[in-house]
Amino acid sequence: MFRKVLLSASLLTAMASGSYAQDKLKSPSLPPVAPVVAIHVDARVATALDDKNINYTLLQPNKLFQVNYAMPGGRHQHGQICSFTEQVNTSDPKSPYVRRIWSIAYSTPELPSSGTLAKLMIASNKTKIGAWEIVKEPNGDYSVLYNIKADADTPPDTLIWMLQTTCNLADTAEKDHAVVDAELHKSDSSYKPTADKF
């Protein structure tokens, strides 16, 4: 589990300067102590995950909390929670702040078909929170993901429920995509199915 260690300001200063190793440990064989780099993340998210004993990885530089959920059938699904928040309407000081919570179902080098897009829109209409989105990645691939934009002050239990919901929906969509993908290419012996990266 990703655990945090709270250090006093004086100890951090000593460790960063290397004086802690020299003055406190008195061992000339120890290598120099590397400078301490502070990682500032939203404590509301970290506390919610820690209180539920949920393992997570902090991804830099975007400060994303990534959780790897075990799914039925030996599958695994990654879910992400943004540490940072965004104001809905930056021109309105009263506008609320939200954070993104999402899970990628699958990625494909081609834009999903019009039929797939229609299915995602219909599915989004039936959900009461969040929606399906398609994001073009820096490498040119298209990622199909379920995204919930939650209030920045969402209670911890609700925050975890939202994360689990995105993972469950994305995992189901990934399995459905794999079945359709295989059916469409069953006559193509050179075809390689989309890797299960998530």
C-alpha positions as CSV (number, residue, x, y, z in Angstrom):
1,M,0.0,0.0,0.0
2,F,1.1,3.5,-0.8
3,R,1.9,4.9,2.7
4,K,2.9,8.4,3.6
5,V,5.5,9.3,6.3
6,L,5.0,12.7,7.9
7,L,8.3,14.4,8.7
8,S,9.0,17.6,10.6
9,A,10.2,20.6,8.7
10,S,13.5,20.5,10.5
11,L,14.1,16.8,9.7
12,L,13.2,17.4,6.1
13,T,15.7,20.3,5.9
14,A,18.4,18.1,7.5
15,M,17.7,15.2,5.1
16,A,17.7,17.5,2.1
17,S,21.1,19.0,3.0
18,G,22.6,15.6,3.9
19,S,23.4,16.7,7.4
20,Y,21.0,14.1,8.8
21,A,23.1,11.2,7.5
22,Q,26.4,12.9,8.6
23,D,25.4,14.3,12.0
24,K,22.9,11.8,13.2
25,L,24.1,8.5,11.8
26,K,27.8,9.3,12.0
27,S,28.6,6.8,9.2
28,P,31.1,7.8,6.5
29,S,30.2,4.8,4.4
30,L,26.6,6.0,3.7
31,P,25.9,7.6,0.3
32,P,24.7,11.2,0.3
33,V,21.1,11.7,1.1
34,A,19.0,12.7,-2.0
35,P,17.0,16.0,-1.7
36,V,13.5,15.4,-0.5
37,V,10.9,16.3,-3.2
38,A,7.5,17.1,-1.8
39,I,4.5,15.5,-3.6
40,H,1.4,17.7,-3.0
41,V,-1.8,15.8,-3.6
42,D,-5.4,16.3,-2.4
43,A,-5.6,14.9,1.1
44,R,-9.3,14.3,0.7
45,V,-8.6,11.6,-2.0
46,A,-5.6,10.1,-0.2
47,T,-7.5,9.8,3.1
48,A,-10.6,8.2,1.4
49,L,-8.4,5.5,-0.2
50,D,-6.3,5.0,2.9
51,D,-9.3,4.7,5.2
52,K,-10.6,1.8,3.1
53,N,-7.1,0.2,2.9
54,I,-7.2,0.5,-0.9
55,N,-3.8,0.2,-2.6
56,Y,-3.0,2.9,-5.1
57,T,-0.2,4.4,-7.2
58,L,0.4,8.1,-7.5
59,L,1.1,8.8,-11.2
60,Q,3.2,11.9,-12.0
61,P,3.3,14.5,-13.3
62,N,-0.6,14.7,-13.5
63,K,-1.0,13.6,-9.9
64,L,-3.5,10.8,-10.6
65,F,-4.4,8.2,-8.0
66,Q,-4.5,4.9,-9.9
67,V,-6.2,1.9,-8.4
68,N,-6.0,-1.6,-9.8
69,Y,-9.2,-3.6,-9.0
70,A,-9.4,-7.3,-9.3
71,M,-12.5,-8.2,-11.4
72,P,-14.3,-11.6,-11.8
73,G,-12.6,-14.1,-13.9
74,G,-9.1,-13.1,-13.0
75,R,-9.4,-9.8,-14.9
76,H,-8.0,-6.5,-13.6
77,Q,-9.3,-2.9,-14.2
78,H,-7.5,0.3,-13.6
79,G,-9.4,3.3,-12.3
80,Q,-8.1,6.9,-11.9
81,I,-9.0,9.8,-9.6
82,C,-7.6,13.2,-10.3
83,S,-5.9,14.9,-7.3
84,F,-6.5,18.3,-8.9
85,T,-9.9,19.8,-9.3
86,E,-11.3,22.1,-12.0
87,Q,-13.8,24.9,-11.8
88,V,-16.9,24.3,-13.9
89,N,-17.2,27.9,-15.1
90,T,-14.0,29.9,-14.5
91,S,-15.7,33.2,-15.2
92,D,-18.2,32.6,-12.4
93,P,-16.6,32.8,-8.9
94,K,-19.5,30.8,-7.4
95,S,-19.1,28.0,-9.9
96,P,-18.3,24.6,-8.1
97,Y,-15.1,22.6,-8.5
98,V,-15.2,19.0,-9.7
99,R,-12.6,16.2,-10.1
100,R,-12.6,13.6,-12.7
101,I,-12.9,9.9,-11.9
102,W,-12.6,7.5,-14.9
103,S,-11.7,4.0,-16.2
104,I,-10.6,3.1,-19.7
105,A,-12.6,0.3,-21.3
106,Y,-10.3,-0.1,-24.3
107,S,-8.1,1.7,-26.8
108,T,-8.1,1.4,-30.5
109,P,-6.0,2.9,-33.4
110,E,-9.2,3.8,-35.3
111,L,-12.1,5.9,-34.3
112,P,-15.0,3.7,-33.1
113,S,-17.7,3.0,-35.6
114,S,-20.9,5.1,-35.8
115,G,-22.8,2.1,-34.4
116,T,-20.5,2.0,-31.4
117,L,-20.8,5.7,-30.8
118,A,-24.6,5.5,-30.9
119,K,-24.5,2.6,-28.4
120,L,-22.3,4.7,-26.0
121,M,-24.6,7.7,-26.3
122,I,-27.7,5.6,-25.6
123,A,-25.9,3.9,-22.6
124,S,-24.9,7.4,-21.3
125,N,-28.6,8.4,-21.4
126,K,-29.5,5.5,-19.1
127,T,-26.9,6.2,-16.5
128,K,-27.7,8.6,-13.6
129,I,-24.2,9.8,-13.1
130,G,-21.2,10.1,-15.4
131,A,-21.0,9.3,-19.1
132,W,-19.1,7.5,-21.8
133,E,-16.4,9.5,-23.5
134,I,-13.9,9.0,-26.3
135,V,-10.5,10.6,-25.9
136,K,-7.8,10.9,-28.6
137,E,-4.5,10.0,-26.9
138,P,-1.1,11.7,-27.7
139,N,0.0,8.5,-29.7
140,G,-3.1,8.9,-32.0
141,D,-5.1,6.0,-30.4
142,Y,-8.7,6.5,-29.3
143,S,-9.6,5.5,-25.7
144,V,-13.2,4.6,-24.8
145,L,-13.7,5.5,-21.1
146,Y,-16.3,6.0,-18.5
147,N,-15.9,9.4,-16.7
148,I,-17.6,10.8,-13.6
149,K,-17.1,14.5,-12.8
150,A,-17.7,14.5,-9.1
151,D,-17.9,17.5,-6.7
152,A,-14.5,18.3,-5.2
153,D,-16.0,17.7,-1.7
154,T,-17.7,14.4,-2.5
155,P,-17.8,12.3,0.7
156,P,-15.2,9.5,0.9
157,D,-17.6,6.6,0.7
158,T,-19.3,8.1,-2.3
159,L,-15.9,8.8,-4.0
160,I,-14.9,5.2,-3.6
161,W,-18.3,4.0,-4.9
162,M,-17.9,6.2,-8.0
163,L,-14.4,4.8,-8.6
164,Q,-15.7,1.2,-8.4
165,T,-18.7,2.1,-10.7
166,T,-16.4,3.4,-13.4
167,C,-14.3,0.3,-13.2
168,N,-17.3,-2.1,-13.3
169,L,-18.8,-0.3,-16.4
170,A,-15.5,-0.1,-18.2
171,D,-14.7,-3.8,-17.5
172,T,-18.1,-4.9,-18.9
173,A,-17.6,-2.7,-22.0
174,E,-14.1,-4.1,-22.5
175,K,-15.4,-7.7,-22.5
176,D,-18.2,-6.8,-24.9
177,H,-15.7,-5.1,-27.2
178,A,-13.4,-8.1,-27.2
179,V,-16.3,-10.4,-28.2
180,V,-17.4,-8.1,-31.1
181,D,-13.8,-7.5,-32.1
182,A,-13.1,-11.3,-32.4
183,E,-16.4,-11.9,-34.3
184,L,-15.6,-9.2,-36.9
185,H,-12.1,-10.5,-37.5
186,K,-12.7,-14.3,-37.1
187,S,-11.9,-14.9,-40.8
188,D,-8.7,-12.8,-40.7
189,S,-5.9,-15.2,-39.6
190,S,-3.3,-12.3,-39.4
191,Y,-5.5,-10.2,-37.0
192,K,-4.3,-9.7,-33.4
193,P,-7.0,-8.7,-30.9
194,T,-6.7,-5.6,-28.8
195,A,-4.5,-6.3,-25.9
196,D,-6.1,-6.3,-22.4
197,K,-4.0,-3.5,-21.0
198,F,-6.4,-2.5,-18.3
